[in-house]
Structures are given as structure tokens and as C-alpha cells.
Amino acid sequence: MTISIWRYSHFALAISSFVFILLATLTGIILAFEPISNQLKPYAVSNTGTVNVAETLTVLQNEYDEVVSLEVDSNNFVKASVFSLEGDSETFYLDPKTGKKIGDIEKKAPIFEFATNLHRSLFLKSTGRFLVGLFSFLLFLISVTGIQLILKRQGGIKKFFSKVVKENILQYYHVVLGRWFLIPIVIITLTGVYLSLEKFNLLPSSQLKHEALEHNTSKKQAVNDFEIFNTTNLDHLISLEFPFSEDEEDYFILKTKSGEFYVNQYTGDVLSKAKTPMVSKLSYWSVILHTGQGTIIWSIVLLLSCFAILFFMYSGFAMSLKRLGERSKLKNKFNKNAAEYVILIGTETGHTNKFAHQFYNALLKAGKSVYVSTLNQYSNYKNAKQIIVFTSTYGEGEAPTSAKQFKKLLRSVKQEQTIDFSVVGFGSLMYPEYCKYAVEVDDFLEKQYNFKRSLPIFKINNQSFEAFKTWVNQWNEVNQLQLIIEPPKSNVKLKTLKDFKVIRRTELNRDETFVIQLKPHKKMKFQSGDLIGFYPKEDGVERLYSIGKIDGDIILSIKKYEFGICSSWLSQLQTSETIKAKVKRNLDFHFPTYTKEVIMIANGTGIAPFLGMINQNHLNVKTHLFWGGRTKQSLEIYQNYIEKALETEALNSVNVAYSQEQDNKIYVQDIIKEHSVFIANALKNEAVIMICGSIAMQNRVLEMLDQITIEKLKQPLHKFENNEQILMDCY
Ligand SMILES: Cc1cc2nc3c(=O)[nH]c(=O)nc-3n(C[C@H](O)[C@H](O)[C@H](O)COP(=O)(O)O)c2cc1C
């Protein structure tokens, strides 16, 4: 079954049962506190496994005139009904070792009473009970489809717990929490269904069947010498009823987790026994697993599962709304036969739409006639001069849902005129078949006799906006246009920005690059590899830079662009000036303290977070830096930091590639190639490679690393990526 069928089922089930599941979850949260509060009461005794029935009877008979019954409930409370020496009847919780009363029997608190009724039957009696059972079953189906979606996303059961690709924060935690909580949720729902079936008598009979036992009539003996009472510990006991009268025909009724026994009141012989039927055992476990009675740990798991369900509801609906919003946002201004430019989209979950729509808007703004559609709607475009395909890859290198029909259509629909084409692939390096479907589309189009490739296929990892901008620039150059792609508007509230004082700013070097050091006005938690966001007054658009942390200050390196609003503003800042910015956590790009060796690869300003990391490498994790710049002078602004780190052995080696110091251009991927044996050995020994800098450099370096791991280690690079040995932050 394809992934989209699972996704639609997951979504449809969630929509249809939303209100009921919400009610059951909210009441479930309240009810999870009941067993927790019970277990904190003094009569929740923990020693029932070490005391037997005979011992408790002995102490009870010493204290009271007559014992009527002894009971251990599912909270592990030991309860006795007795007649006191004064002849009064009493029922209370007791300490099974001493027989002493430790509390009166308590009624269920009204809040738990209310929540239980609402949770079980929505105050609708049998109809409510039926609905709750039904929606419990639907939640079970939602969980099963959810597990199936995770299996598809992760690429099978073996990779179930491997790294999750972070597309956005809600999707990430929907999957990560899903992996941990789907199993408890399946247990909660199945036990809920079981208990409902029991209430409607839809389960096989659970009546006990007694069989009389042969016994040699033994001698009379004291109750506390009865063998069966001495071999039954209280953790196994459900109840013991004393004989009604002293008549020989009356007997003890002993109920344990394994069965029911009639015991002669004078000799202790077991007269008859009945095994607990499977249906009752399952009921017992369903109650324990569904309610958490008697165990704090499971009650906490149930409580957390309820919170997780609330989060799944919120994140699931938020993601679906966003997806639907992306789909319906665009209305074509030109019809398919009038447009010069045709954009075709292949998408599974809608992320690619956002990029295609930005490109569409930019073309319209530039006065071009443009038509956008999906690959599945491929058709004749009478006036088209150029087709631009934006497509993701799904499953294991397969076409996404909105592109499944494209291959077939391409064979039957012929264009009459010559058409230029370019393909942009959206994918993730975490998958072995990176952008495979986009590569296939690129090949198919090339094979069409009147299609001409205008740009080589461009692959975009994890929906990087910066990479997209790089492609738009290349496309602009080839098409001699100046399309402007608006970066996503930031939703940061300006009030939440913090103050930073400029401590130092170097002059611009020959590459128009500088280093700036900022001190937060107030103490602030951050790490090298985190990001700092600036929001220039002119456009309020967020610009993020990777930062290094040195002595509590932030250092970052910036290249000034001629028309760059933010970089020009930052390049003019004076020492002691105060600016506003926001530091954002970037957990995936922190110095890995869990490894013995780190290889840092950067070009240009991408070195900044690494300068901070080596400054803080107090444990002297073996660290190597590979850096690429234009000239020797390019390195000068970072020289001090590097020399200091080499002296303290926080940095073990530095390898630099200059692209303009000699006749032949040397780039960082070239020096990596020279050190391929070293790199392969390090990866084999679980070293971590960190990459920071431009997208173009990232792509070249990844190609080189892939070549190295395939040649030297016989494994593709994505294996190491999935093992969290490749960390990247490129722009
Ligand atoms: C279940 C699943 C399978 C995926 N398989 C691949 C794959 O084989 N190759 C790849 O490059 N990316 C793969 N991806 C990543 C997506 O192509 C990437 O996140 C893309 O940006 C999603 O765009 P869309 O929402 O428009 O479909 C996969 C993602 C998921 C969730």
C-alpha cells in the first residue's frame, strides 16, 4: 500500500473521532492521577510479596474477636472486615505484618468519580459505553496507521529508531514522540476495547468451573497451620471469606490470581478448586494496563501518553492545515496554452509547493506569463518555451503522489514546439536514494526529442531555502533574468529580541569579509553552532548566521554583499554600539562530545562556529580543521584563534586550500581528497565530520566524501549520515 493511503487513513480516522478522543484524553489525564495518589497513601503496602495469608490471619486473630474477610485490592491495599473484642463490626486498611489498622476505607474522590463516568460512558449510559469502545478502536487504528507511516518514513523496522529527518519542528516531534508513545497508546486502546466488549457481554463466559478434589480427611489443625494459607502470599491473594457458621459444611472461600478454592474450615483440606478462566485473566490485566492501578510507573506512562495524544492531535491538525493551505493558495492567472513558462510540481506532503509558488510569483512579478500545475496533470502547453520541474522523492526513491502518472503521460502527450527544461529535486541526504525521482525525470525529459536541458539537475537537501536561492541565481544567469525570491517572513516578535553590545569588529578584508564580536547585555545560554538572527529595520526579514562562543561572547564572520541590507548594516557597526538580535538553538550542530575525533570542514565565513568550538574544546577531543578560502589574506582574520587553539592542542591539525594563490584553483574538497585515507579511517573509527559554509561547497564536499567512503569503506556516505557522523549547517 502506498504511503499516501496510510496518510489519508490516519488523517480521516483522526478527523472523525476528534471530539471523543479529546474528551477521553482529558479525562484520562485526570484519572492517571488516581493510582498515583493512591500509591502515595500510607496503606499502599509494598511487602505483600513477603507476607503469606497465614501470617496475617495469625496477627488478626490475636487483635480481634472474629475475622470475616481479608482482601487485597488492585491498589495493593490490604483490607479486613472484623468484629472487635467489643463486638463492633469494622472494615479498614491494615498492615499485613502487624495486623494493625492503618486507615479507614476511603470513598473515591468526587473528581475521579466524575472523570471515570465521563471517560467510561460520557454520561450516556450504554450508548456512551458503546461510543467509547468504538472510538477506542478508532484510536487503535490511528496508532496502527501511524506506526505504518513511521515504518515507511524511516525505511523499515530496522531503522525505526534511527535519526528522523527534521522538516519542521511539529513534524519532527510528531514522529519522534510517535515512536515512543504509539506502543503504550496501542495498549491503552486495545485494553479499552476489551473492557467495553466485556461490559456488553461479548466475550466468552468467564464463569468458574469447580472440580471436587479427592482428599484424605486430615486431622483438625489451627487455621494458621493450613498449608494453602502458608503457601499463598498476599501479592497473589484477591480475597479470603471466612465460613458463615461453625457448621462443618461451611468452608473458607479463597480467591487468588490463579483460581478459587474451597477450604475445609477445620482440616485445611482443599475441597474443590476452579481455575481462573483466560477471559478473566485478560480482564484483570486490561484493568491494570488501562488504569495503572497499583503501579506509579505505569500510571506515569499513561499520563505521558495522554499528553502525547494531545500533542499528536495538535501537531497532526496543524501540519494537515498547513499542507492544505499550501495546496489551495495558488490560482493560475494564465491558462496552460497561454503561458510561456510552465512549472510542474511533484509533491507528497506539500513542502515543495512553497518553493514552486515563490518561483511562480517571482516570474509573474517579472512580467512573465506562467502556469503552474502538478506532474500528474502534464498536458500540451501550446505556448510554452520552458518547463521547470520541482519534485520531491518518496518511499525508496519513488515518485511522490502528485507525480505518479507523469511517466505514462510523458509517453502519450507530445509537445509540438521545442522546450527548454530544468529540474530541481527536493530530497534528503538521509535517504539512500537522494533525489532519485528528480534524476529520473531529468533523464526522461532529456530523452524527449524536442526537450533541451537549460540547467543541470539541482538537488536540494532538507528544503534548504539558501540552496533554492543558489539555484534561482543560476537560473537567472542562464535566462538573463533577475527574479527575486523573497525569503520566508520571520514570525519573530521584535519585543523578544535581546540586546548585544559590539565589542570588536575587524575591517573588511580583500574578500569584503569581517569578524564581529558581540556581548549579550544579560547572561544568556548558547553554544557554538547555534544561530543568531538579525532583523534589519528596512525589511524585517530574518538573516541567520552560525555563531561561535568565545569567553561568553558571540563571534561571527560575515561577508558584505554590495546590495546586502543586513551585511552592509553589520559591516558599519561601531564598537560599543548596541544592537538587537535573537539567538536560536541549533541542536543538530553542536560540538559532539560523544566522539573521540572531530573533522571540521568549512569554506569562507563558515569557519566562525568552529573557532568557538575549538576554543571550548577543553577535553581536547582530537580535532582537525579543513578550510577553503581565496587567498592567504583571507585567513588572516581568523589566524589568532587558530594559532591559540593549536598551541593548547584544542586543535590538532589545520589544512587550508586557497583558490587564488596559485595558477590552479584548489578547493577544500581537493585537500579532502588528498587526505582520503585519513578521512576514511576516522569515519570507520566513529569520528564525526562537521560541515559549515556555502551550499555549493557542501555539495562538492559530500560528493567527495561519498566517493571516499564507497572506495575505501565500501559503504555509501548516507550510512554515516544516519549514524549521526555527518553534521551540517550550510547556507
Ligand atoms: C517517508 C519518506 C521517504 C522519503 N524518501 C526519500 C528518498 O528516497 N530520497 C530523497 O532524496 N528524499 C526522500 N524523502 C525526503 C523528501 O523528499 C523531502 O523531505 C522533500 O522535501 C519533501 O517534499 P514534499 O513535502 O513536497 O513531498 C523522504 C521523506 C519521507 C517522509
The ligand as an SDF file (V2000), in Angstrom:
LIG
                    3D

 31 33  0  0  0  0  0  0  0  0999 V2000
    8.7220    8.5360    4.0200 C   0  0  0  0  0  0  0  0  0  0  0  0
    9.6960    9.4190    3.3250 C   0  0  0  0  0  0  0  0  0  0  0  0
   10.5080    8.9040    2.3350 C   0  0  0  0  0  0  0  0  0  0  0  0
   11.4360    9.7140    1.6820 C   0  0  0  0  0  0  0  0  0  0  0  0
   12.2580    9.1630    0.7280 N   0  0  0  0  0  0  0  0  0  0  0  0
   13.2030    9.9280    0.1490 C   0  0  0  0  0  0  0  0  0  0  0  0
   14.1120    9.3600   -0.8010 C   0  0  0  0  0  0  0  0  0  0  0  0
   14.0880    8.1770   -1.1290 O   0  0  0  0  0  0  0  0  0  0  0  0
   15.0520   10.1840   -1.3450 N   0  0  0  0  0  0  0  0  0  0  0  0
   15.1380   11.5080   -1.0190 C   0  0  0  0  0  0  0  0  0  0  0  0
   16.0240   12.1960   -1.5130 O   0  0  0  0  0  0  0  0  0  0  0  0
   14.2920   12.0710   -0.1140 N   0  0  0  0  0  0  0  0  0  0  0  0
   13.3280   11.3140    0.4740 C   0  0  0  0  0  0  0  0  0  0  0  0
   12.4740   11.8800    1.3880 N   0  0  0  0  0  0  0  0  0  0  0  0
   12.5890   13.3190    1.7250 C   0  0  0  0  0  0  0  0  0  0  0  0
   11.5730   14.1780    0.9420 C   0  0  0  0  0  0  0  0  0  0  0  0
   11.7110   14.0270   -0.4340 O   0  0  0  0  0  0  0  0  0  0  0  0
   11.8240   15.6350    1.3240 C   0  0  0  0  0  0  0  0  0  0  0  0
   11.5360   15.8190    2.6710 O   0  0  0  0  0  0  0  0  0  0  0  0
   11.0150   16.5920    0.4580 C   0  0  0  0  0  0  0  0  0  0  0  0
   11.4390   17.9360    0.7110 O   0  0  0  0  0  0  0  0  0  0  0  0
    9.5250   16.5110    0.7590 C   0  0  0  0  0  0  0  0  0  0  0  0
    8.8110   17.3380   -0.1220 O   0  0  0  0  0  0  0  0  0  0  0  0
    7.2150   17.2640   -0.3250 P   0  0  0  0  0  0  0  0  0  0  0  0
    6.6080   17.5400    1.0090 O   0  0  0  0  0  0  0  0  0  0  0  0
    6.8780   18.2970   -1.3180 O   0  0  0  0  0  0  0  0  0  0  0  0
    6.8690   15.8970   -0.8280 O   0  0  0  0  0  0  0  0  0  0  0  0
   11.5500   11.0820    2.0300 C   0  0  0  0  0  0  0  0  0  0  0  0
   10.7300   11.5980    3.0430 C   0  0  0  0  0  0  0  0  0  0  0  0
    9.8180   10.7870    3.6820 C   0  0  0  0  0  0  0  0  0  0  0  0
    8.9830   11.3750    4.7860 C   0  0  0  0  0  0  0  0  0  0  0  0
  1  2  1  0
  2  3  1  0
  2 30  2  0
  3  4  2  0
  4  5  1  0
  4 28  1  0
  5  6  2  0
  6  7  1  0
  6 13  1  0
  7  8  2  0
  7  9  1  0
  9 10  1  0
 10 11  2  0
 10 12  1  0
 12 13  2  0
 13 14  1  0
 14 15  1  0
 14 28  1  0
 15 16  1  0
 16 17  1  0
 16 18  1  0
 18 19  1  0
 18 20  1  0
 20 21  1  0
 20 22  1  0
 22 23  1  0
 23 24  1  0
 24 25  2  0
 24 26  1  0
 24 27  1  0
 28 29  2  0
 29 30  1  0
 30 31  1  0
M  END
$$$$
